[in-house]
Amino acid sequence: MGTFVCKMPTVRVETDLGPEFFPDNLMPMFIIAVAELLGKDKKVMKYAFHTNVDMTIGPDNVDHQDGDLFWADISAFTVFGDPDFCYELMPKIFSYLTENSDLKEGDIYITLNDIKPHHVGRNGEAIPPRSKPLTSQGQASSLSSFLTVWMML
């Protein structure tokens, strides 16, 4: 088995809006913001941005009949296990998106996925286990430090 240096997270966005709705640099800047919020290296962030997607919530789109839908699905290795961390993180993601685009809070849907390295394939095999487990405590401390500085700006 080879040696991997594979870091997450990934951000996958699907939206029923067209690309012209968004600022040209929305996704590169969004993944930088997510990297900083999660205490990750922005150079290893990955994203996919799918626009003009046929989307609905429920068969009759009851929840979004008069609105748009922007779904940000964020996956990372063992970062989202602590509910307090997620409760602290989620409003910051919503704020970033509403402040840096014309999205309304009610149009945004965010999912956070905690995945294990062996759930990801790269270079022909599953990512091997880490020699030292990640903990959300370190991430929460990193988030608190970042948020304190960010809020002071």
Disulfide bonds with the S-S distance in Angstrom:
none
